[in-house]
Amino acid sequence: MKVLIVGGGIAGTSLAILLARAGVTVELAERHPTWTALGSGITLQGNALRVLRDLGVWDRVKAEGYAFDSVGIRTPTGKLLFESDDIKSGGPDLPASLGMYRPALCAILVEAAQSAGAELTLGRTVTSVDPVAFDDGTTGEYDLVVGADGIRSSVRRMIGIGTEPRPVGMGAWRAHVPRPAQIQRTELMYGGPCYIAGYCPTGENSIYAYLVDKVTDQAVIPRERLADMMRELAQPYGGAWEEIKPTLTDTAPINYTHFEWLLVDEPWHRGNVLLLGDAVHACPPTLAQGAAQCLEDAAVLAELLLARGGPDQTLFEEFRDRRIERVRTVVETSLQIARWQMEPGPGADVPGAMARVAAAMTDRP
């Protein structure tokens, strides 16, 4: 079996690991000239950690990240309102959550895919998938082509699926900065000028701090103003933010992204081309389940392919059937939480929604 994976993000590299180590010939094409990972940090819940353990990279992830089992809710001044234990959706022998630097996770997965025998090529992508042609003028023949090229998937458009990302109405300022000793888990502040002011440890010495606010036109944000603008938004917040604010300097890695969502309801394949990950389902990070669902996609697809020895139409349908309701739950609940955060009301129950989804994720997909 010969498989082409288009896209070198979490879904693509994870699938490459699982297939290559089972003896499948795997080529992965990543259009960027270097391995890049958008964002500052990432929160991985237990069901994501379960797949990372299956990939054989858990020890490295655990060593480079920061594990914790609870979440705290605070006022804008830093007063603790309540704390709750997170559900261990990956099982009792794994942490409930782990934060880490997103590029570090990317590097671990890339190295594991290469070690497993996958052929990874940077600065290369497809210009067509039927037949397969690349932007360097070469062509290829494959039993399966997997579009794992993200929320703005070119492969999705090439196979005639017209679903496009839709805006959520909010965006996040994120910074990767030194960890104050008092920050030992994810904590969220509600009730201030932003929808959320939060932070998550990403290692012994680092955190990612974030401010979620109404969406801002990225085209009008000069790069040199990012630190100033994030400091201004953070000014009203106390507690651990008093230690974070001085680190928001021009040299700090700061970025701004607006949240979008996507859910492809129609079949995820055409011929021998199949989509997975953010190419078919993406959501705002209000549940910290986006990466987990990409990892689960890779695990389920690899399981089905290796059990059958190759792709067929029934396999593609079974893959979508196994995944669609689970990812729908995550996307729809993530959007509901975002709406509650933008327009709080008497029926809002963010902790309850989070707990329900975490409980649903305890079962393997």
N, C-alpha and C positions, 0 to 999 in steps of 0.2 A: 504494500500500500504506500502510495506517495501523496503527501499532503502539503499544500501551500497555505500558509497562514499570512494574511495581510494585516499588519499591525503588530507592534511590539510592546503593547501595554500589558496590564495585568492579565487580561483574558488570554491574549495571544501567547505570551511567554509561558503561562501556566499550562496551556494546552500543549505547547511544544515540549515541555518537560515530560508530561504524562505519556505522550505518544512516542517520543524519541527513545525514552528509556525502555519502552516495550518493543523496540526494534523497528518502528515505523520510520520511513524516510521522510524527514520534515525539513521544509525550507520556510523560513520566515523572512518577510520583506518589510522593513520599516522605512517610511519615507523620509524621516528626519535624518540629517547627517550625523547626529550624535544621539546617545540615549538620553532622552529628556523625560521629565515627569512634572506635569503642571501641579501647582499647589505647593504648600510648605510642609504640611504634615498630613497624616492619615490615621483615622481611628478604625481599628479592626476588631469586630466583635467575635465572640467565640466560634460562631459557625465559619467565619473566615479563617480563624486560626486552625480549625479542624482540617480544612483543605490544605493549608500551608504545611501542616504536619504530614498529610498524605503525600505532598510534593517532596518531602524530605528536607525542607528548609526551616523547619520550626526552630531548631536550636540556634541558627543564625539570627532569625527574626527575634527570638526571645532575648538574645544577647545584645542586639542593637536597639531594640525598642524598650518600652516602659509599660509593664503590665499593671493593671489595677482591677478592682472588683466592685467599685461603688462609684456613684456620681453625686455631686453636691450642687444644690441650688442656692444662690445668694442674692441679696439685694444689691443695687448698684454701689452701695457704700462698702460692700464686702461682708455684711452680716449673714451668717449661715441661717437659711430658712429651714431646710431639711436635707437629709441625705438618705440615699436608699441603695441597697445592694443590687447590683445588676444581675440579671439571669445569666447563668453560664450556658449559653446556647451551644457551645462546642462540647459540652460534657464536663463532669466534675473535675477532671484532671487537667483542664486548661483554664487560663484566666477568663474572666468575663469579657475583658477588653484589653487592648494593647494599642498604644500610640507609637508611631515611629515616623521618621523623616521619609517622605514619599520617595525621593530619589534613592535612598538606601534600600527600600523594598524593591524598587526597579532593578537596582544593581544585583541584588541577591537572586532574583528570578532570571535575569539575563545570564548570569554565571551558571546557574543550575541548568538552564536550557542548553547552553553550550557544552557543559560537562556531560549532559545526557546524549549528546551527539547531534543535536539539531543544528542546521546551517542557518545562521542569522546574518542578514545583510542589511547594512545601513545605507541611507540615501537612495533607496530603490522602492518603487511601488508599481502597481499594475495600471495600465491604461485601458485594458479590457479584460474580461474574465471568460468570455466565450467567443473565440479561443483566448487563452491566457497570453497576454503580451505585456511586457514591462517597459518602463519609460527609458531604459537604456538600450532599447531596440531588440532585446532578446525575447524569446518565447519559451513556453514550456507546456508539458502535458502532465496532468495530475488527476488522481482518482477523486480528490476532494479539494475544493478551494474554500477556505474559511475567512470570512470578512470579520476581523476583530479590530477594525480601524476606527472605533470610537463613535461618539454621538453625531459627528458630521461625516459619517461613513461614505466614502466614494463607492465602495462595493455595493452598498445598499442602493444607491442611485443607478449603478450600472445594471443591476438586475431588475430595475423597474419598480422598486418599492418607493412610493412617493411620500411616506410619512417623514416629517421633518421635526426637529426640536422646537419646543414652545417655551416662551419665557415664563418664569415663576413670578417675577415682580420683585425679587430681592437679590442682593449680591453680598459678597463677603470680602472684607479686607483681611489678609492673612500675613502673618510674620513668623519667621523661624528665628527664635532668639534664645538667650541663655535662660535656664530654668531657675526661678527662685526656689529656695529649699521648701517653702510652704506648699508648693504645687506638687501634689502626688497623685492626682487623678483628674479626670475631666470635671470642670465646674462651669456652671452657666449662671449668668446674671440677667435677670429679667427686670423690667420696670424702668429702665433708663431710656435715654434718647434713641438708642439703637434697638432693634428687635431682640438681639442677643449680644452679650459680650462674654466670650468664653475662652477657655484655654485647655490644652491637653498636653501632658508630658510626652515627649517623643524619644527620650533617652535620659540617662543620668544627668546630662548637662544641658538639655535643650527642651523647649516646648514649641508648640505652635499656638499663637494667640490669634484670635479672630473676632471681628466685629461684623455682625450681619445687619444690614440696613436696607432701606429702599434702594432699588436698582439705580445705578449711576451710569451715565453714558461713558463707556471706556474710552471713546475717541477723544474726549475732552480732558482726560487725566494725563498730564505730562509725567513722564517717568520720574523726573527729578522732584516731583511734588508728592509722590506716594507716601513717603515717610511723614511729611508735614500733615497731609490730610488724615492719615491714620491716627497720628498723635492728637489732632484736633477732635476727632470723633471719640477717642479714648479719654479725653480730659475729665469728663464728669465721673469716671469710675474709680472706686477706691479698692481697698483690700489688696490682693496680689497685683492688681493693675498699677499700683503705685511703684512697684518694682519693674513692671514691664515697660511702662511708658518711657523711661529714660533710654531704654535699649532700642527704641524705634527711631533709628538714625538713618542717614542716607546710605550707609554701608550695609544695613540690615537687609536680608532677603525678604522683600515685601511684594505682594501681588494682589491684584483685585480681579475677581471673576464674578460674572452674573450667573445666577442659577437658571438652568433649563431642565426640561423633562421630555421624555420620549417613551412611547410604548407602541410597538408594532403589533397590531391585532391580527393582521393577515399572516399567512405562512411565512416562515423565516428563511425559506430556501427557494431557489429556482434552479432546476437541473441539478448539477452537482456542486452548486455554490450555496453555502450556508452562512448565516450571520449569527454572531453571539456577542455577549457583553453589551457595552454601551451602544453598539450599533443597532440593537433592537429594544433595549430598555435602559433608561437613565433617569435619575431622580435627584432632587436637591438633597444635600447631605444631612437632613434633619434626623434621620434614623441611623446614620453611619453604616448603611447596608449596601452602598453602591459597589464597592470593591468586593464585598462578600458575595454578591450575586454574580459578578464576573467570574470569581473563583469557582463558584458552584456550577456555572455554565460549563467551564472547562472540565471539571470533574465528571459531570454527567455525560458530556459528549464523548470524552475519552473512554468512559466505562462502556458506552453503547458501541463505539467503533471497535474497541478491542474484543468485545464479546462476539461481535459478528464477523470480524475480520475484514470489514470494508463497509463503505457507505451504500445505502439504497434509499429509495423514497420513503419506505416504511420507517427506517431509522430516523430520517429527518422529522417525520411527523411525530414519532415517539419522543424525540428530544424536545420538541416544542411542547407537547402535551405534558411532559414531566416538569417543565419549567414555567409555563405561562401563568398559572394561577399564583404561584409563589412570587414571581417577580411583579405581577399585577398588585398583589397585596402590599409589597414594598413601595412601589411607585405611588399608588393611590394614598397610602398612609403617610408617606413622606410629604405629598402635596397637601394633605389635610392638615398636618402639623404646621407646614409653612403658612397656610391660610389662617390658622389659629394665631400664629405668631404675628402676622400682619394685622389681623382684625380680631383681637381677643373678644370672647363673648361668654355668656353663662354656660354654654354647652361644651366649652373647650376642655379637653382632658388629655394634655400632652403626655404626662407620665403613664396614664392608662393605655394610650395608643402604643407607646414605646414598649410597655410590658407585654402587650398582646402580641406584637410582632416578634419580640425576642423569644417568647414562649413558642410561637409557631416555628421559629428557626431551629429549635432544638432537634427536631427530626431531620435526618439526612434527606436531601432532596431526591 
